[in-house]
Amino acid sequence: MSQQSNSNLKIGMTFMASIFFIFGFITNFNIAMKDQVQLAFTLSNFGAQLVNFAFFIAYAVFSFLCGFIIKRIGYKNGVIAGLVLVAAGSYTFFPAVAALSYPLFLLAVFIMASGVVFLQTAANPYVAALGPQDTAPARLNLTQALNGVATTIAPFLAGVLVLAPAVLAINSGSTPADAAKFVQGPFLVIGTLVLLIAIGIGFIKLPAIIGDTTISSKSVFKKPQVWLGAIGIFCYVGAEVGTASQIAPYLNDSGYATDVAVRLSAIYWGGAMIGRFFGSILLGNMENRKKYQLSALIIVFAFFVGWFITSANFVDGKFIFESKIINGFIFLGIAVLNFLLMLLGKGKANLALGVFGTVNMLLIVAALLLPANIGMWGLLSIGFFNSIMFPNIFALGVNDLDPSEMPLASGIINTLICGGAVIPLLMGFVTDSVSAKAALIISIICYAYITFFALKGSKIR
């Protein structure tokens, strides 16, 4: 890669951070829509999981192709193409809801997801190659932290602005078709904003990433860490999305209302956001004193995130705040544990990944064995320990690659993000056939593989 000035690095990182925010928001808004769609189209858990399937199967269809396309047209044009597809998918939701057509709704999800595939296939290798290889995990964790902000906001907004009004409408005698119309407005706004951003990006000059042109990108096919990392991404995304999707059924079985369960799922994504901020701080190049000062601020921030998300609500169009300060302290305690374990794996991506994979298995076991009012914190805490998994798996998977090999490697790895399509669908089937708790055993298996990849698979050459 060519030498780049600090100003160019900042331009590239700022641009990519905004892209990570966009596709993070879109991804989780769609995941949160599963429960709204289940109400509107009167679906089973398996049928509702087709929303996740339609979204994440786009990675299997397009990621590999995107790697080749981006290698030809460049990162910037790849991002613009992705944003245009996201806008097209967003606008397709309007006729889908108007006709109350579930197949057309799933097509809209697929088109939008195809755009996200372009964004993610371009963004991850660009950030990894934008600076020194040894600080790639830190850069990826920083952009993933901003992605985490979006993934926290999205389900909260989906629950407050879409699902809660829809539930109220149905309880007031409206038909599911009328309730479904609450989906249209948000996606029209998303489509318009994304299209404007795509136009604006056309005028931005990004720093170039230059690799060794003597290296064939096809050499990637001979790198075992790429393939094992891709399987790790399959398991990670499948477990992350599947576990998040199981929060509502898990809580429903214990008497929690669906809109309340969806809002609580924002805690799950809030933990991922906090953990990614810790990761970007601890893996960065600043002095230790400043790292600990910033981390202390993040821990305080975690208290307010846990307190606000579990206390705030909109009822009949009015903002209601029923203070549940104890939840803020619980969230703070989990944040401290996350920080301490991240310190243990500081500078060692494989160790941190292995520890977090093990912790997530234990948290799911706790959710299975304990009463729901306590066990739910096992599920909600998993977000903290998912936080650094994607960037660490990706960084370990592309370790020792030349920048010229990055687009194809990214395409291979991102193809297996389709785990978010396959595993939640399987979990939905198990939920319908057995129970929500039984489905969580699948997540344990996924985290077991991630732990293997961290401690053994990533070292195979």
N, C-alpha and C positions, 0 to 999 in steps of 0.2 A: 504494500500500500504506500502511496506517496506521502511525503511529509506534509502536514497540514497545520496551519496557524490555529491559535486558540480561538480566534474570532470565527474561523470557518467551522471549527469543531462545535462551537456554541450554536451557530446557525443550523448545522445539521441536527444537533441534539434537540434544539427547540422545536424544529419542524417535526422530527420523528416523535417527540413527546406528545404533540398535538394529535398525531395520527394514532398513537397508542390509546389516547383518551377516547377518540372517536370510535375505534373498533371495540374497545372495552365496553363503552356505553351501549352500543348497538347489540353486541353479543348478549349482555345480561338483560337488556330490555326484552329481547326475544325469549330468553330463558324464563323470565318472570311472566311473560304472556301465556305460558303453558296453562296456568290455573284459570286465567280469564277465558282462554280458548275452550277449556274443558267445560266451563259454565255455558258459554255462548253456543257451542255446538253439541252440548250434552254427550260428552265422550267418556270412555273408560280411561284409566290411568295409562294403559298401553296406547290408546288412540291419541291422548293428549301429548304423549312423549314423541309423537310424529313431528311435532314442532321442532324439538331438538334434533330429531333425525334429519329433517329437511334442511336444517341450518348446517349441521356439522358434516353431512354427507358431501356437501360442496367441497370440503377439503380433499376428500378422496377423489373427486371428479376433476378438480382444477389445480390443486397445489403443484403437482409435478409439471403440468403444462405451464403454469405461471412461472416456475423457475426458469424454463427455457425462454418464455416471452420477455421476462424482465431482464434476462441476460442480453437480449437483443435491443430492447427499447429503453433500457435504463430504469433506475429506481424511481425517478421522478415521474416519468410517464406511466409506470406501473401503478403508482399511487393515484394518479389522476384517473386512470381507467377504473381502479377500484372504487373511487368515490362516485364516479358516474353510475356504476352498477348499483351501488348502495342506494343512490337517489332513485334509480329506476325501480328497484324493489320496494322502496318506501311508498312510492306513488301507486304501485300495484295493489297495496293493501286497501285502498279506497274502494275500487270496484269489487274486490273479494268480499269485503264486509257488506257492501251494499247488496250483493247477490246472495249473501250468506252461503258462499261456496267454500267449503273446506279445502278441496283440491286447489282452487285458485289462491287461497290463503297460503297454503304450503308452497305453491310456486313463488309467491311474493317473498316468502322467507328464504327460499333457495336462491333467488336472484340477488337479494340483499347479502346473503352469506357469500355468494360468489365474489362480490365486491370486497368483502372483508378478507377473503382468501388472498386477493391481490395485495391488499394493504399489509397483511401480516407477512406474506412471503417476501415483500420488499423491505419491510421495516426491520425485522429481526436480524438478517445478515448485514444490513446497512449499519445498524447500531453496533453490532459485534466488530465490524471491520473499520469503524470510524476512528479508532484509536489503538493504543497498544493492546496486544492480545491478553496480557495478564490482567488488564482492568476491564475486559469485556463483560465478565459477570456483573461488575459494579454498574456499568452503563445500562446493561439489560435490566438489572434490578431497579434502577432509577426510572426508566421508561415504564417498566411493569408497575411501579408504585403509582405513577400517574394513571396508568390503565386501571389500577385498583381503586383510585378515587371514582372513576367513572362506573366501575362495576358495583361500587357501594351505592352510588346515587341512583343508578338505573332501577334496581328492584324496589327501592323505597318509593321512587316516583311512580313506578308501575302499580304498586299497591295502593298509594294514596290517590293518584289522579285517574287511574283506569279501573283497577279491580274493586276498590271500595265503592265508587259510584255505581259500578255495574251490579254489585251484590245488593246495594240499596235499591236500585231500580227493579231488580227481580223480586226482592222482598216486598216492594210496593205494588206488585202486580204486573210489571212490564214483562214482555216476552224476552227470551234469550236473544232474539234478533235485535231488539231495541238496545239491550245491554251491550251487544257487540259493537255498536256504533261508537262507544267510548274509545275504541282502538284507533279510529280513523284520524282524529286530530293530531295526536302525538306523532304518527308516522308521516303525515303531511309536513309537519314542522321539521322533522328530522331530514326528510328528503330535500326540502328547500335549503336548509342550512348547509347540508353536505354538498349540494350542487354549487352554492356560492363559494364554499371553501375550495372546491376543485378549480373553479375559475381563478380564484386568487392565487393558488399554488402555481398556476401557469406562468406567473410573473416573478416567481422566486428562483434565484440561482442557488443551487445546492453544491457543496463541495463534492468533487468526484472521488470515487473509490477505484483505485487502479491495482490490479493484481499482476502476477507473473504470467505473461501471455504464452510462455513456453510450456505451461502445465495444462494438460487436457482436463477439462471439467469432468470427463467421463471416469477419471481416476477415482472419483468419489465412490463409485460402485464397489470399489475394492476396500473401502474403509469400514471395518466392522463397527467402530464406535458410532458411525452415522446411523447404521441400521438398528443397532441396539438402542441408541438414543431415540430413534423414531418410535420404537415399541414403547419406550418409556413415556414419550409424549402421548401415545395412544392410551396408555393406562392412566396417566395423570389427568388428561382432559376428560376422559370417561369418568374417572372417579370424582373429579371436581364438579362437573356438571350433574352427574348422577346423584351424588350426595346432596348437592344443593336442591335438586328436584325432589328428593325424598324428604326434605324438611317439612313441607306442607302435609304430605300423607302421614308422616310420623306424628306430627302434632294434631292432625285431624283425628287420628285414632284415639287421641287422649282428650278430645273435646274442644280443641282450639278452633276458632273460626278460620276459614280459608284466607280472608284478607289480612287477619292478624298474623297468620303463619307466613304469608308472603312478606309482610313488613319485617318480621323477625329474621327472615332470610338475608336481609340487608346486613345484619350483624355478621353473618358468615362472610360476606364479601368485604365488610368493613375490616374484619380481621386480616384478610388478604392484603388490603390496602396498607394497614399498619405494619404488617410484617415486611412488605416490600419497601416501605420507607426505611425500616431498620436495616434491611439488606443493602440498600443503596448507600446509606450512611456508613455502615461498618466496613463495607468493601471499597469505599472511596479512598482518595489520597490525602484527605485532610488530617490534621494533627489529632491525636487521641482525645485531648481535652475538649476540643470542639465536637468530636463525634459523640462523646458522652453527654454534652450539653444538649445537642440536638435530639439525641435519643430520649433524654429526660422530657423534653417538650413533646415528643411524639407519644410518650407514655401518658402524659397529662391529657393530650388530645384524645387518646384512646378512651379515657374515662368519659369525656363529653360525647364521643361517638356512641358508646354503649348506652349512656343515659338518654341521649336525645332520641335515638332510633326506637328504643323501646317505650318511650314516653309520648312521642308526638303522633298525632293522627288528625285526619280531616273527617268530620262527621256532619252530614247535611251541608257540605260546603263551608263549614266553619273549622278553623284550626283549634284543636284541643290538645292540651299538654297535661297529662296525668303523670306527675313525677314518680319515676321508679328508680330512685338514685342507687339502690342496691345493685341494679344491673350494671350501672356505670362502674362500681367498684369491682364487680365480678370480671367485667371486660378488662379493667385495668390490671387485675391480678394475672389474667391470662396473657396480657401484653408483656408483663414483666417476665413471665416464664419464657415466652417466645424470644424476648431479647437475650436472656441468659443463655438459652440453648443456641442462639445464633452466635453469641460470643464464643461458645465452645467450638463451633465450626468455622470461625472467622478465617478467611483466606484459604479455606479448604472446601471447595464446592462439593466434592464427593462426600466428605464427612457430614457437612450440614444437610445434604440431601438424604443421606442414610438415617441420620438422627430424626429428621422431620417425618420421613416415611414410617419409621417405627412408632413415633408418637401418634401419628394419625391412626395407625392400626389400633393402638391402645384406646384412643378416644372413641372409636366406633364400638369397640367392645364395651366401654363404659355406657354408651348410649343404648346398647342392646340389653345390658344387665340391670341398669338403674331405672327407677320410675321416670316417666317422661318429663316432669317438671325439673328434674335434676339432669337426667340423661340428655335432654335437648342441648345443654351446654357443651356436651361432648361433640355433638354434630356442629353446633354453631362455632366452636373453637377451631375446627379443622381448617377454616379459612386462614388462620394465622400461620399454620404449618404447611399449607399449600403455597404460601406467598412466594417463596423463592424457587419453587420446583421447576416451573417452566424455564426461566432464564438459566438455572443451573443445569438442567437436562440439556437444553439447547447448547449452552457453552461447552459442556463436556462432549456433546455429540459432534460439534464442529471443531473441537480442539485439534491443533496441528494441521488445519487445512489452510491452503492459500486463498486469499480473497477471490481469485478467479474461480475457485471451486464452490464458493459460498452460495450463489443463487441456486445451483442444482441441489446442493446439500440441504438448503432451506426448503426446496420443493419436496424432497424426499421426506424430511422430518414433518413438514406441515401437512403432507398427505395423511399422515397418521393421526392428525387432530380429529379425524373422523371417528376416533374413539368416543367423542362427544355425541356421535349419532348412534353408535352401536350399543355402548354400555348402558346409557339411560333407558334405551328402548328395552333392553333385556331386564333392567331393574323394574321398569313399568310392568312388564309381563309377570315377573315374580311377585310384585306387589298385588296385582289382581288375582294371581293364583294362590299365593300363600299369605304374605303380609309385608308391610313396609319395612319391618325390622329384618326379615329374611333377605330382602333385596340388598341390604347394606353389607352382607357378607361378600358380595361381589366387589365392593369398594376395598375391603380388606385384602383381597387377592391382588387388586391393582397396586395398592401401596406396598405389598410384599415384593412385587417385581421391581418397583421403583427403588426399593432398598437394595435389592440385588444389583441393579444397574449402577447405583451410586458406589457401592463397595467393591464390586467385581467387574461388571460388564463394561464400565467406562474405561477400564484399564486395558482391555483386550485390543491388540493391534495386529 
